[in-house]
Amino acid sequence: MSANTQPLNRQDFLAFWHGRASAAFVAADIISGLEETAQKGCGLYFELYQGMLLRSLRAESESLTPEHRVTFMQVLWARRIRIDDAAIAEAEQAESECWIEIHASQE
């Protein structure tokens, strides 16, 4: 089992077995979709990807109900993704520096 795979808990297993998506599966799908969107817009620069991803994850978490937000944050935590103010500020600083380097290389 790789480091990124998590075994199914009982609730997720039963939801999968009965063909219903559990909240964890839905949260994982949302996160994967946001990761894919950020990847398409980054131009292969990790700093741009990270900034775009963290901002979109934060916006998504703020739009969820409190119950779904807890599950969403648990899935983020399992993936070791932080969307707190410090993580976003750090990502935005790196993104800003990356843009400066990109613009300097194009001159």
Secondary structure, 3 states (H helix, E strand, C coil): CCCCCCCCCHHHHHHHHCCCCCHHHHHHHHHHHHHHHHHHCCCCCHHHHHHHHHHHHHHHHHHCCHHHHHHHHHHHHHCCCCCCHHHHHHHHHHHHHHHHHHHHHCC
